[in-house]
Amino acid sequence: MNRPVPAQLPLGIRLRDEASFDSFHGLATAPLVELLRGFSQLDQPPADSCIYLWGASGSGRSHLLQAACQQMSAAGGSSIYLPLKQLLEHPAELLEGMEGLDLLCIDDLQVLAGRNDWQEALFHLYNRLRDAGQRLLLAADCAPRQLPLELPDLVSRLGWGLVFQLPTPDDADKQAILQLRAAQRGLQLPDEVARYLLTRGGRGLDELFNLLERLDQASLQAQRRLTLPFVKQVLGW
């Protein structure tokens, strides 16, 4: 067995504590979540060594990749989450030696457009991982064949494994996700408050999560529940 390493990249990149399979909302994706649970179990050999997830912003790609890393790490396996958007300023040699991990999760593949050095490094890493039978979980905002990459062999390999499209959450999904995130923080987020945040707080989940963080801090300081008047007061809306 490989020696476990921390489930984070040693460049200040950390996994979000709330990123778990249990906290992922979506009935339509329940079978996929169960598949990923099994995929990131150390004692269960995967049916396929590579899974590729794609979907629009807010579909939960990063959440699922981080959840897989959390689970593998909790089981004593070695895993690392690589958010490429934050790593391209580093040399592509960063990928060397990662075939020894039990699970490697690589996010935002679309940002490799124009970066031939990173594309070539990922191509060779993919081959080493496949030869070693190690797990690779990938994510991007489009299907493999639609990636704007200059290395055709890499594009071809990225589609060799299982490929799944994540649905974009509608307003009802976003409300449920926001209320689930609040409950994980020990907060009760009434329906009217959740709908108000969706109407006034932007459409992106990251924006909504940032608002919830502000409200959580304000609620703790004031020892107040998240009523609509209190939320309006805190946010100045």
C-alpha positions as CSV (number, residue, x, y, z in Angstrom):
1,M,0.0,0.0,0.0
2,N,1.2,3.5,-0.8
3,R,2.2,5.7,2.2
4,P,-0.7,8.1,2.8
5,V,-0.1,11.8,2.3
6,P,-2.3,14.7,3.3
7,A,-5.4,15.3,1.2
8,Q,-4.2,18.7,0.1
9,L,-1.6,20.2,-2.1
10,P,1.4,21.6,-0.3
11,L,0.9,25.0,-1.9
12,G,-1.7,26.5,0.5
13,I,-4.5,24.8,-1.3
14,R,-6.8,23.0,1.1
15,L,-10.0,21.0,0.9
16,R,-13.2,22.7,2.1
17,D,-14.5,21.1,5.3
18,E,-18.0,21.0,4.1
19,A,-17.1,19.2,0.8
20,S,-18.5,15.7,1.5
21,F,-20.8,13.3,-0.3
22,D,-23.4,13.6,2.4
23,S,-23.6,17.4,1.8
24,F,-24.1,17.1,-1.9
25,H,-27.7,17.8,-2.9
26,G,-29.4,16.4,-6.0
27,L,-31.7,13.5,-6.6
28,A,-30.7,13.3,-10.3
29,T,-27.1,12.8,-9.3
30,A,-27.6,10.3,-6.5
31,P,-26.5,7.2,-8.6
32,L,-23.3,9.1,-9.6
33,V,-22.6,10.1,-5.9
34,E,-22.9,6.4,-4.9
35,L,-20.5,5.5,-7.8
36,L,-18.0,8.1,-6.6
37,R,-18.3,6.8,-3.0
38,G,-17.2,3.4,-4.2
39,F,-14.6,4.8,-6.5
40,S,-12.9,6.6,-3.6
41,Q,-12.9,3.6,-1.2
42,L,-9.4,2.3,-0.7
43,D,-10.6,-1.4,-0.2
44,Q,-12.8,-1.5,-3.3
45,P,-11.0,-1.9,-6.7
46,P,-12.8,0.5,-9.2
47,A,-14.5,-0.9,-12.3
48,D,-12.7,1.8,-14.3
49,S,-9.6,3.7,-13.2
50,C,-10.7,7.1,-14.6
51,I,-13.9,9.1,-14.2
52,Y,-14.5,12.5,-16.0
53,L,-17.2,14.9,-14.7
54,W,-18.3,17.9,-16.6
55,G,-20.9,20.6,-16.1
56,A,-21.5,24.4,-15.9
57,S,-20.4,26.5,-13.0
58,G,-22.4,25.7,-9.9
59,S,-23.0,22.1,-10.9
60,G,-20.9,20.7,-8.1
61,R,-17.8,19.5,-9.9
62,S,-15.3,20.8,-7.4
63,H,-17.5,19.7,-4.5
64,L,-17.5,16.1,-5.7
65,L,-13.8,16.0,-6.4
66,Q,-13.0,17.3,-2.9
67,A,-15.5,14.9,-1.3
68,A,-13.7,12.0,-3.0
69,C,-10.4,13.2,-1.6
70,Q,-11.9,13.6,1.9
71,Q,-13.2,10.1,1.8
72,M,-10.0,8.5,0.5
73,S,-8.0,10.4,3.1
74,A,-10.3,9.3,5.9
75,A,-9.8,5.7,4.8
76,G,-6.1,6.1,5.2
77,G,-5.3,6.4,1.4
78,S,-3.3,9.0,-0.3
79,S,-5.1,11.6,-2.4
80,I,-4.5,15.1,-3.7
81,Y,-6.9,17.7,-5.2
82,L,-5.4,19.8,-8.0
83,P,-7.4,23.0,-8.9
84,L,-5.7,23.9,-12.1
85,K,-7.0,27.5,-12.1
86,Q,-4.7,28.1,-9.1
87,L,-1.7,26.1,-10.3
88,L,-0.8,27.2,-13.8
89,E,1.7,29.8,-12.4
90,H,3.7,26.8,-11.2
91,P,5.8,24.6,-13.6
92,A,4.2,21.5,-15.0
93,E,6.8,19.4,-13.2
94,L,4.4,19.7,-10.3
95,L,2.7,16.6,-11.7
96,E,5.7,14.4,-11.5
97,G,5.5,11.4,-9.1
98,M,1.7,11.7,-8.6
99,E,1.1,8.2,-10.1
100,G,1.9,6.9,-6.6
101,L,-1.3,8.3,-5.1
102,D,-4.3,6.1,-4.5
103,L,-6.5,8.9,-5.9
104,L,-5.7,12.0,-7.9
105,C,-8.4,14.6,-8.5
106,I,-7.8,17.2,-11.2
107,D,-10.2,20.2,-11.6
108,D,-10.8,22.8,-14.3
109,L,-9.1,21.0,-17.2
110,Q,-10.4,23.6,-19.6
111,V,-7.8,26.1,-18.4
112,L,-5.0,24.1,-20.0
113,A,-5.8,25.7,-23.3
114,G,-2.6,27.1,-24.8
115,R,-0.4,25.5,-22.1
116,N,1.4,22.8,-24.0
117,D,3.8,22.1,-21.2
118,W,1.0,21.2,-18.8
119,Q,-0.9,19.3,-21.5
120,E,2.1,17.1,-22.2
121,A,2.8,16.6,-18.5
122,L,-0.8,15.5,-17.9
123,F,-0.6,13.2,-20.9
124,H,2.3,11.3,-19.5
125,L,0.9,11.3,-16.0
126,Y,-2.4,9.8,-17.3
127,N,-0.4,7.0,-18.9
128,R,1.5,6.3,-15.8
129,L,-1.6,6.3,-13.6
130,R,-3.4,3.9,-16.0
131,D,-0.4,1.6,-16.1
132,A,-0.3,1.6,-12.3
133,G,-4.1,1.1,-12.0
134,Q,-4.5,4.1,-9.8
135,R,-7.7,6.2,-9.6
136,L,-8.0,9.4,-11.5
137,L,-11.0,11.8,-11.1
138,L,-11.2,14.7,-13.6
139,A,-13.5,17.7,-14.0
140,A,-14.1,20.4,-16.6
141,D,-16.8,22.7,-17.8
142,C,-17.3,20.7,-21.1
143,A,-17.1,17.2,-22.4
144,P,-13.7,15.7,-23.2
145,R,-14.0,16.2,-27.0
146,Q,-15.0,19.8,-26.5
147,L,-11.9,20.7,-24.5
148,P,-9.9,23.5,-26.2
149,L,-6.6,21.6,-26.0
150,E,-3.8,21.4,-28.6
151,L,-2.7,17.9,-27.8
152,P,-5.1,15.4,-29.5
153,D,-3.7,12.4,-27.8
154,L,-4.5,13.9,-24.4
155,V,-8.1,14.8,-25.5
156,S,-8.6,11.2,-26.7
157,R,-7.3,9.7,-23.4
158,L,-9.5,12.0,-21.2
159,G,-12.5,10.3,-22.8
160,W,-11.3,6.7,-22.3
161,G,-12.9,6.3,-18.9
162,L,-16.4,6.9,-17.6
163,V,-17.9,10.4,-18.5
164,F,-20.8,12.0,-16.7
165,Q,-22.5,15.4,-17.2
166,L,-23.7,17.2,-14.1
167,P,-27.0,19.0,-14.4
168,T,-27.0,22.8,-13.7
169,P,-29.1,23.4,-10.5
170,D,-32.3,25.4,-10.9
171,D,-33.6,27.9,-8.2
172,A,-35.3,25.1,-6.2
173,D,-32.0,23.1,-6.2
174,K,-30.1,26.2,-5.1
175,Q,-32.5,26.9,-2.3
176,A,-32.2,23.3,-1.0
177,I,-28.4,23.5,-1.3
178,L,-28.3,26.8,0.6
179,Q,-30.5,25.4,3.3
180,L,-28.5,22.2,3.6
181,R,-25.3,24.3,3.9
182,A,-26.9,26.4,6.6
183,A,-28.0,23.3,8.5
184,Q,-24.5,22.0,8.5
185,R,-23.5,25.2,10.2
186,G,-26.2,24.8,12.8
187,L,-28.3,27.5,11.3
188,Q,-32.0,27.4,10.4
189,L,-32.6,29.2,7.1
190,P,-36.3,29.7,6.6
191,D,-37.8,29.4,3.2
192,E,-38.6,33.1,2.9
193,V,-35.0,34.1,3.8
194,A,-33.6,31.5,1.4
195,R,-35.8,32.8,-1.5
196,Y,-34.8,36.4,-0.6
197,L,-31.1,35.6,-0.8
198,L,-31.7,33.9,-4.2
199,T,-33.6,37.0,-5.5
200,R,-31.2,39.6,-4.2
201,G,-27.9,37.9,-3.7
202,G,-26.8,36.8,-7.1
203,R,-27.3,33.5,-9.0
204,G,-24.0,31.8,-8.3
205,L,-23.7,29.4,-5.5
206,D,-20.3,30.7,-4.5
207,E,-21.9,34.2,-4.0
208,L,-24.7,32.7,-2.0
209,F,-22.3,30.7,0.2
210,N,-20.3,33.9,0.9
211,L,-23.5,35.6,2.0
212,L,-24.3,32.7,4.3
213,E,-20.8,33.0,5.8
214,R,-21.5,36.7,6.6
215,L,-24.9,35.8,8.1
216,D,-23.5,33.0,10.2
217,Q,-20.9,35.4,11.7
218,A,-23.5,38.1,12.3
219,S,-25.9,35.6,13.8
220,L,-23.3,34.3,16.3
221,Q,-22.2,37.8,17.3
222,A,-25.8,39.1,17.8
223,Q,-27.2,35.8,19.0
224,R,-30.1,36.3,16.6
225,R,-31.9,33.9,14.3
226,L,-31.9,34.4,10.6
227,T,-35.2,36.2,10.3
228,L,-35.9,38.3,7.2
229,P,-35.6,41.6,9.1
230,F,-32.3,40.6,10.6
231,V,-30.9,39.4,7.3
232,K,-31.9,42.7,5.6
233,Q,-30.2,44.6,8.4
234,V,-27.0,42.7,8.2
235,L,-26.8,42.8,4.4
236,G,-28.0,46.4,4.1
237,W,-30.6,45.6,1.5
